Amino acid sequence: VWLRKCPGELLRRHKRSWVWNQFFVLEEYTGEEPLYVGKLHSDVDKGDGKVKYVLSGEGSTSIFTIDENTGDIHATKRLDREEQAYYTLQAQAVDRLTNIPVEPRSEFVVKVQDINDNEPKFLDGPYMAGVPEMSALGTTVVQVAATDADDPTYGNSARVVYSIISGQPYFSVDPKTGVVRTALPNMDREVKDQYVLVIQAKDMVGQMGGLSGTTSVTVTLTDVNDNPPRFSRKNYQYMVPESLPVASVVARVKALDNDIGPNAEMEYRIMEDGPGVFNITTDEDTQEGIIILQKPLDFESKNSFNLRIEATNRNIDPAFVHLGSFSDTTSVKVTVEDVNEPPVFSTQLSKMVVSEDARVGISIGRVSAHDPDSSNSAIRYSIDRNTDLERFFNVDALSGVISTAKPLDREVNSVHNLTILAMESHDPTQVGKGFAVITVLDINDNPPVFAIEYETLLCENASPGQVIQTISAVDKDEPPSGHRFYFALPLSVAGNSNFTLRDNKDNTASIVTKRGGFRRREQVLYRLPVLIVDSGSPALSSTNTLSVSVCDCDSDGVAQSCGAVAYTLPAGLSTGALVAILGCIITLLVMVLLIVSMRRRKKEPLILEEERDVRENIVRYDDEGGGEEDTEAFDMVALRNLNVIRDPKVRRDVTPDTPTFFPYPRSSSSLPVYKTLPDNVVFREFIWDRLKDADVDPSAPPYDSLQTYAFEGNGSVAESLSSLESLSTDSEQNYDYLSNWGPRFKKLADLYGDGKSVFS
């Protein structure tokens, strides 16, 4: 693998004395000893051990080693060409003692030689493909490709051929290109719609010992329109009531198609009997034919319909027309069921006219309805009063004649829309509705009046013959030929010397002055009556008053001020004098008002009157009790002694003979002892006594105050348990024994005992 310089060679190389070619080493070496790669040698090396060989570069220490004495190169690890195909190394011969190079550094390559150690792989697998059903033989489905990691330039390790393992006889694969094609013609999706193929790729050109890899190819047959629609039945029967509303669904029919998607879309049509009564559409979701009612059904006129329905594919493929017709027909019989129907008006909308001066009870028109059923029941008519709230009209229940019930006024309501109800006499639940439109004809019953409320201004400098106002009129009536109004002055003012009226013959009139020299001081306002007559038959008229105000105007005729003019005061009275007089008048008025106010004012008394009720005042006491030791603030003994009755005393602020609101007993001596009274009386008597005491007590405050009774009933066997009552002088209880109970009861013994204590 290397060449040394020949001694007799004419060519001289001065830069180096040794060369070699690239080395080769097999991959995947599995021997126990290092793999020998090659040998390096220089002519400078005389074999005396003075030259040392040094190796550097890729893998020089981890993979490749060199014998520094002999120059032998070995590979110490197993190499894989697919990981790294070659290694670039540098070799140099140096002096062993001085490490000075004796040869220039030279570079060489160690190439890893390939072996067949990688199988073909389908990097894009598994594959999914589709091909239309009924395709011709040899139709391309998909192309598969396998790659081999081995060296394609060395041997046949990377040369792959394809074959089909599973999927025959339906499909085939090209050995060299990997193109999958159909192997049978006219495969039917409706029979089988999916095939799973197994494709193999083998290297070494498919020879023995080659490595192989497989992949799967899922081929789906896509649908084409090769199947016509077919009804599952040739006859269908449905029953519907004659009261079925228009636009309701009568029935659903469906033609079956083995195709899917757009190839199974249908179009339905009615061929015979009933295209005007029924219609059929396609449900885009279910591809059903929906039969819809277009006109009302009537059992009495026709009780059955025989329809011929055709279903046709919407998208027909011309390539398969030779297979036959892509449509089918069926018969549908629709039977109408009789139901009890409401009455039907002969004319659903009746139009009538009536004059607004028609007398009450006059007939306007007639409506008519009948029972469409075979029973032909009698009909009764009525007006839906929601459409005639003021009850202007009536309808005869038997004949259906509509008449007026009140006087009509076209100017209030010119058109009346009535809903007429017709019900069967034998079955009032069956009600039909009809409509009547009554138009009120106009008569001349409203006189003309001014179109607006005019405000006419007349300048003082107006000249004779000047137009000061143009007036027009309106009339609530509407004559067929339009309005025509006539204007004039009444005879009573026709000869006045101030104004005249000129009819313009166009439903307007002009007010013209007869003279000049109008003065506000003489007359501020003129009232001119105007007579307006219409052209009706009979003609109506009204007299309207036009107010004319005299105003001071500028040179252009624009009013500056209107109304009365203040008279000028005598020249001898100055402005200062007027102000002084006015001030005196105001002062006198103020003084009079003050005097009247003082006399009417009532002085409030300082002391409250006796008859005034002062008991609703709230008095707040912020006193805090001192507990059991606080025995001097109030004398509570008498309050709680049931049988101590105070002598009645007269209140100082109340007349003694003033009657009270309650029938108190006249003498306390007649009252029974509380302990002898029954339980239901004792409390009432106790409260009344305390109330009387408070009313007649002269020391009681003249307002409501809180009275604490703390009264206990006598129902207990042990009588009163209150320790407060024991302070009464009438108490028979002896508390001297408290002195014998020890120091803890000393306080109680002092309070309730006789004052002698063993501890004192």
C-alpha positions, 0 to 999 in steps of 0.5 A, a space after each residue: 500500500 505504499 511505495 518507497 523511492 527507488 535508488 536508480 530513479 532519475 526523478 529526484 524529490 527534495 521535499 520528501 523521501 516517501 509516499 503512499 496511497 490511501 489505506 482501506 479497512 473493512 467495516 464491522 470487523 469483529 476479531 479479537 486482535 486489532 485490525 491491521 491497516 497498513 505500514 509506513 516507512 521512510 528511506 531515512 530509517 536505516 533500521 538503527 532505531 533513530 527514527 520514530 513514527 508519529 500519527 495525528 489527525 482524526 481518530 489517531 489516538 482513539 481508533 488508530 495506533 501506530 508502532 513508532 518503531 516499525 510504522 505499522 498502523 492498526 484499528 483498535 475499534 470496530 468501524 461503521 461506514 454508515 457513521 463515517 466513511 473515511 478518516 484523514 490522518 497525518 504521518 511524520 518521521 522524527 528523530 527519536 532523540 531530538 524529535 526533529 522531523 526528518 521527513 515533512 508531514 504528509 497526509 493520507 486517508 483511511 477509507 472504510 470499506 463497505 459491507 452489506 450490513 443495512 436493509 432497505 427502509 421505506 422512510 415514507 411508509 406506511 402509505 395511504 392511496 386511493 384509486 377510483 373503482 371500476 378503474 382500467 387494468 394497470 391504473 397507477 395507484 402510488 409509488 413507493 421508495 426504499 433507501 439503503 444506507 450501504 455504499 451505492 458505489 461499491 458492489 450491490 449492497 444498495 441496489 434494491 428491487 421491489 416485490 408484492 407480498 400481499 395484495 395479489 391478484 388485485 395489485 402489482 408493483 414495478 420491481 425497479 421503480 416501485 410503482 403500484 398499479 391495479 392488476 384487475 379491471 372493474 374493481 367494485 367499491 360496493 363489493 370491497 372498498 379497501 385493500 391492504 398491500 405489503 410491499 418488499 424491498 430487497 438489496 443485492 438485486 434480490 439475490 440470495 443473502 440480500 437484506 429486505 424491508 417491507 411496508 404496507 400500502 392501504 388502497 381505498 377504492 373511491 366511489 364513482 356513480 355506477 349505481 342507479 337509485 332504486 325505491 325499496 317499494 313500488 307503492 306507498 300509502 299515506 293518510 292525512 286529515 283534510 285540515 292539514 295546513 298548507 306547507 305541511 309535510 305529507 310524507 317522506 319517500 327515499 330511493 336507495 343508492 349504493 353510491 356515496 357522497 355527491 354520487 348518491 344525491 337525488 332529485 325528486 319530481 311528481 310526474 302524475 296527479 297532484 303537481 298543483 296540490 303537492 310539491 316534493 323537495 329533497 332533504 339534503 341531509 338524508 336524500 329523502 323526498 319530502 312531499 309538501 302540501 301546496 293547497 288546502 285539502 277538501 274531503 268533500 271535493 276529492 278524498 284521494 290522490 295517486 302520485 307518481 314520484 320519480 327519483 333521479 341521480 343529480 350527478 350522472 357520470 357519462 362513462 357509466 350511462 351504458 349501465 342503464 337508466 339512473 332513475 326510478 319511479 314509485 307510486 304514492 297514494 294519499 288518502 284524505 280523512 274527513 274532519 269537522 271543519 269550521 264554517 267557510 265564508 263565501 267571500 273571505 273579505 267583504 267590502 261595504 260602504 255607508 253614508 255617515 248620516 245613515 240612521 241607526 239600524 240601517 242595513 249595510 251589507 250581508 256576509 255568508 258562510 256555510 258548513 263545508 262538512 256533509 252535515 251542513 250545520 246551521 250557521 250563527 254570526 257575530 262580530 269580534 268586538 275586539 275589532 269594534 270596541 265602540 260597537 258601531 255595528 251589529 250583525 244578524 245572528 241568522 242572516 248575516 246582515 250587518 247594520 249600524 248600531 250608532 251614528 257614524 262620523 267619517 271625520 273620526 273614523 273613515 274605515 272600519 275593519 270588522 272580523 265576522 265570526 261564523 260558528 256551527 249551531 251544533 258545535 260552537 267550537 267550530 268557528 270560521 272567520 271572515 273580514 268586512 271592510 266598511 268605508 264611511 262616505 262623507 257628507 257636508 257636515 262641517 263648516 269651513 274655518 280659518 286655516 290658522 289663528 291669524 295675528 294681523 298687524 296694521 301699521 299706523 302709516 298704512 295707506 288706503 287699499 293696502 293688503 294687510 292679511 291673506 287668509 285661507 280656510 280648511 274643512 274637515 269634509 272631503 268632497 269628491 271634487 275638492 274644496 271651494 271656499 267663498 269669503 265675504 264680510 257679514 252685512 253688519 260690517 260690510 259698510 265699515 270705513 276701515 277694512 274691506 275683503 277681496 275674494 281671490 277665487 283660489 280659496 284665499 281672500 285678502 284683507 284691504 284697508 279702506 283708509 289711512 291714518 290709523 292711530 294707536 291712541 284712538 284704537 289699538 285693536 280692530 275685530 273684523 268678522 269674516 264669513 266663509 262658505 263652502 261649496 257643499 250641498 247644502 252649503 255650510 258657513 261660519 263666521 270667524 273673527 280676525 284680530 287686527 292690531 295697530 302698530 308703530 312701524 318703521 319706514 320699511 313697514 316692520 312693526 316696532 311696537 304694538 298695543 296701547 300708548 301711555 298718555 303724556 303727563 302735564 308739563 309742570 310736573 318734573 321727573 323728580 317729583 314723580 319719583 318722590 310721590 312714588 316713594 311716599 306711596 310705597 312707604 305708606 303701603 309698607 306701614 299699613 302692611 306692618 300694622 295689619 300683621 301686628 294686629 293679626 299676630 297672636 301672642 303665645 302664653 308663657 305658661 302652658 294652658 291647663 287644657 293643653 295635653 303635655 303628656 307626650 313629652 319625653 323626659 330623660 333621666 341619666 341617673 344610675 342606680 346604686 344597687 342594693 345599698 342605694 336605699 335612700 333615693 326612693 321609698 319603694 316600700 309603700 309601692 310594693 305593699 299591697 294593702 297600704 292605701 294612701 289617702 287621696 289627695 287633690 292635685 294642685 294643677 287639676 280641679 278637684 271635681 274634674 271627672 276622670 276618664 275611668 270610673 275610680 272607686 269613690 272610697 278606698 275603704 270599700 276596696 277589699 284586701 288584695 290577698 282576698 281577691 281572685 288572681 284575675 282581678 288582683 292585678 287590675 285593681 292594683 294598677 287602677 289604684 296606682 293610676 288613681 294615686 298618680 292622678 290625684 297626687 299633688 306632687 306628681 309631675 304634670 306629664 307622663 312618667 314611668 311608674 314601676 309597680 314590681 307587683 307579684 301575684 298571690 298565687 304562690 303558697 309561700 306568698 311573696 318571695 320579694 325581699 324588698 317587701 320585708 322592709 314594711 313595718 307590717 312584715 311578720 318575718 324575723 331575720 334575727 337568725 341571720 346574725 348567727 350565720 357568720 361574718 358573710 351574712 353580717 351585711 344582711 343581718 344589719 339590713 333586715 335584723 333588729 340591729 343587734 349583731 353578734 359580730 358588732 
